[in-house]
Amino acid sequence: MTPTDRNAVRRRALLDAGIGLLGAEEAGAVNVRAACRSTGVTERYFYEIFGTRDDYARAVYDDVSEQARQALVAASAAGGEFRDVATRAVDAFVALMIDRPDMGRVLLLAPYREPAIAELGLGHMPDFFAVVDAAFPDGLDPAQRRLTSVALVGALTSLFTQFLSGTLPVERDVLVGYCVGLIVDTAERTTSSVAGA
């Protein structure tokens, strides 16, 4: 294994540890010692890989955000009826963010808890708008696609955030069904209103 390979392994281990730290149930401190202690990576390598503690927190957030984006893109890429696409996308997101609540808390709650990533949530939103936009059926003009994708991402983000924070006391399957219905109904209603205009 080359030094580059070893650093890649260390980086992945530290990112995984960071998901646990940043996504802890109770808002906790993301610190270098805790990350190094849990992975066996020395502080020297930590600083070589990430630079600073804040850069580390941002890298963990970016990693989780990219995993979520890729899962949604893969779910959408399989094609099929729009309801099937929406169901796969919601299932993929739930598998990452609800079944792995530490990941969900990193993506949806950590920007409120961790000053180093407070701005990143907004910065990554256009990536999710684009994924939703690309999954819509034909028939929407660009402005309607954009408005609808932004509205849906906002609504879904609120639903998942409330679920993860424990303030939305519904069963997982109820949440999934509602989210799929929200996506499909919104797309159909928007398509119909544009067609009738």
Contacts in CASP RR format, 6 or more apart in sequence:
PFRMAT RR
TARGET T0000
AUTHOR 0000-0000-0000
METHOD contacts of the structure
MODEL  1
MTPTDRNAVRRRALLDAGIGLLGAEEAGAVNVRAACRSTGVTERYFYEIF
GTRDDYARAVYDDVSEQARQALVAASAAGGEFRDVATRAVDAFVALMIDR
PDMGRVLLLAPYREPAIAELGLGHMPDFFAVVDAAFPDGLDPAQRRLTSV
ALVGALTSLFTQFLSGTLPVERDVLVGYCVGLIVDTAERTTSSVAGA
1 9 0 8 1.000
7 45 0 8 1.000
7 48 0 8 1.000
7 49 0 8 1.000
10 39 0 8 1.000
10 41 0 8 1.000
10 45 0 8 1.000
10 49 0 8 1.000
11 49 0 8 1.000
11 50 0 8 1.000
13 39 0 8 1.000
13 40 0 8 1.000
13 41 0 8 1.000
14 35 0 8 1.000
14 36 0 8 1.000
14 39 0 8 1.000
14 41 0 8 1.000
14 46 0 8 1.000
14 49 0 8 1.000
14 50 0 8 1.000
14 56 0 8 1.000
15 59 0 8 1.000
15 60 0 8 1.000
15 63 0 8 1.000
16 39 0 8 1.000
17 34 0 8 1.000
17 35 0 8 1.000
17 38 0 8 1.000
17 39 0 8 1.000
18 30 0 8 1.000
18 35 0 8 1.000
18 56 0 8 1.000
18 60 0 8 1.000
19 60 0 8 1.000
19 63 0 8 1.000
19 64 0 8 1.000
19 102 0 8 1.000
19 103 0 8 1.000
19 106 0 8 1.000
20 102 0 8 1.000
20 106 0 8 1.000
21 28 0 8 1.000
21 29 0 8 1.000
21 30 0 8 1.000
21 31 0 8 1.000
21 34 0 8 1.000
21 35 0 8 1.000
21 60 0 8 1.000
22 30 0 8 1.000
22 57 0 8 1.000
22 60 0 8 1.000
22 61 0 8 1.000
22 105 0 8 1.000
22 106 0 8 1.000
22 110 0 8 1.000
22 114 0 8 1.000
23 101 0 8 1.000
23 102 0 8 1.000
23 103 0 8 1.000
23 104 0 8 1.000
23 105 0 8 1.000
23 106 0 8 1.000
23 109 0 8 1.000
23 110 0 8 1.000
24 102 0 8 1.000
24 105 0 8 1.000
25 101 0 8 1.000
25 105 0 8 1.000
27 109 0 8 1.000
27 113 0 8 1.000
27 114 0 8 1.000
28 113 0 8 1.000
30 53 0 8 1.000
30 56 0 8 1.000
30 57 0 8 1.000
30 60 0 8 1.000
30 114 0 8 1.000
31 53 0 8 1.000
32 43 0 8 1.000
32 46 0 8 1.000
32 47 0 8 1.000
32 53 0 8 1.000
32 56 0 8 1.000
33 43 0 8 1.000
35 41 0 8 1.000
35 46 0 8 1.000
35 56 0 8 1.000
36 42 0 8 1.000
36 43 0 8 1.000
36 46 0 8 1.000
46 56 0 8 1.000
50 56 0 8 1.000
50 59 0 8 1.000
53 116 0 8 1.000
54 116 0 8 1.000
57 110 0 8 1.000
57 114 0 8 1.000
57 116 0 8 1.000
57 117 0 8 1.000
58 116 0 8 1.000
58 117 0 8 1.000
58 120 0 8 1.000
60 106 0 8 1.000
61 106 0 8 1.000
61 107 0 8 1.000
61 110 0 8 1.000
61 111 0 8 1.000
61 117 0 8 1.000
61 120 0 8 1.000
61 121 0 8 1.000
62 120 0 8 1.000
62 124 0 8 1.000
64 103 0 8 1.000
64 104 0 8 1.000
64 106 0 8 1.000
64 107 0 8 1.000
65 107 0 8 1.000
65 120 0 8 1.000
65 121 0 8 1.000
65 124 0 8 1.000
65 127 0 8 1.000
67 96 0 8 1.000
67 103 0 8 1.000
68 93 0 8 1.000
68 96 0 8 1.000
68 97 0 8 1.000
68 103 0 8 1.000
68 107 0 8 1.000
68 128 0 8 1.000
69 124 0 8 1.000
69 127 0 8 1.000
69 128 0 8 1.000
69 131 0 8 1.000
71 92 0 8 1.000
71 93 0 8 1.000
71 95 0 8 1.000
71 96 0 8 1.000
72 89 0 8 1.000
72 92 0 8 1.000
72 93 0 8 1.000
72 128 0 8 1.000
72 131 0 8 1.000
72 132 0 8 1.000
73 131 0 8 1.000
74 92 0 8 1.000
75 85 0 8 1.000
75 88 0 8 1.000
75 89 0 8 1.000
75 91 0 8 1.000
75 92 0 8 1.000
76 85 0 8 1.000
76 88 0 8 1.000
76 89 0 8 1.000
76 131 0 8 1.000
76 134 0 8 1.000
76 135 0 8 1.000
78 85 0 8 1.000
78 88 0 8 1.000
79 85 0 8 1.000
82 135 0 8 1.000
82 136 0 8 1.000
82 137 0 8 1.000
82 184 0 8 1.000
82 187 0 8 1.000
83 180 0 8 1.000
83 184 0 8 1.000
85 135 0 8 1.000
86 135 0 8 1.000
86 180 0 8 1.000
86 181 0 8 1.000
86 183 0 8 1.000
86 184 0 8 1.000
86 187 0 8 1.000
87 180 0 8 1.000
89 131 0 8 1.000
89 135 0 8 1.000
89 183 0 8 1.000
90 176 0 8 1.000
90 177 0 8 1.000
90 179 0 8 1.000
90 180 0 8 1.000
90 183 0 8 1.000
91 176 0 8 1.000
93 160 0 8 1.000
94 172 0 8 1.000
94 175 0 8 1.000
94 176 0 8 1.000
96 103 0 8 1.000
96 104 0 8 1.000
97 103 0 8 1.000
97 104 0 8 1.000
97 107 0 8 1.000
97 108 0 8 1.000
97 160 0 8 1.000
97 164 0 8 1.000
98 104 0 8 1.000
98 160 0 8 1.000
98 163 0 8 1.000
98 164 0 8 1.000
98 172 0 8 1.000
98 175 0 8 1.000
101 164 0 8 1.000
104 160 0 8 1.000
104 164 0 8 1.000
105 164 0 8 1.000
108 157 0 8 1.000
108 160 0 8 1.000
108 161 0 8 1.000
108 164 0 8 1.000
109 161 0 8 1.000
109 164 0 8 1.000
109 165 0 8 1.000
110 117 0 8 1.000
111 117 0 8 1.000
111 118 0 8 1.000
111 119 0 8 1.000
111 120 0 8 1.000
111 121 0 8 1.000
112 118 0 8 1.000
125 153 0 8 1.000
128 153 0 8 1.000
129 146 0 8 1.000
129 149 0 8 1.000
129 150 0 8 1.000
129 153 0 8 1.000
130 149 0 8 1.000
132 148 0 8 1.000
132 149 0 8 1.000
132 152 0 8 1.000
132 153 0 8 1.000
132 183 0 8 1.000
133 145 0 8 1.000
133 146 0 8 1.000
133 148 0 8 1.000
133 149 0 8 1.000
136 145 0 8 1.000
136 148 0 8 1.000
136 149 0 8 1.000
136 187 0 8 1.000
137 187 0 8 1.000
137 191 0 8 1.000
139 191 0 8 1.000
139 194 0 8 1.000
139 195 0 8 1.000
140 148 0 8 1.000
140 187 0 8 1.000
140 190 0 8 1.000
140 191 0 8 1.000
140 194 0 8 1.000
141 194 0 8 1.000
144 190 0 8 1.000
144 194 0 8 1.000
148 186 0 8 1.000
148 187 0 8 1.000
148 190 0 8 1.000
151 186 0 8 1.000
152 182 0 8 1.000
152 183 0 8 1.000
152 186 0 8 1.000
155 182 0 8 1.000
156 179 0 8 1.000
156 182 0 8 1.000
156 183 0 8 1.000
159 168 0 8 1.000
159 175 0 8 1.000
159 178 0 8 1.000
159 179 0 8 1.000
160 175 0 8 1.000
162 168 0 8 1.000
163 170 0 8 1.000
163 175 0 8 1.000
168 175 0 8 1.000
170 178 0 8 1.000
END
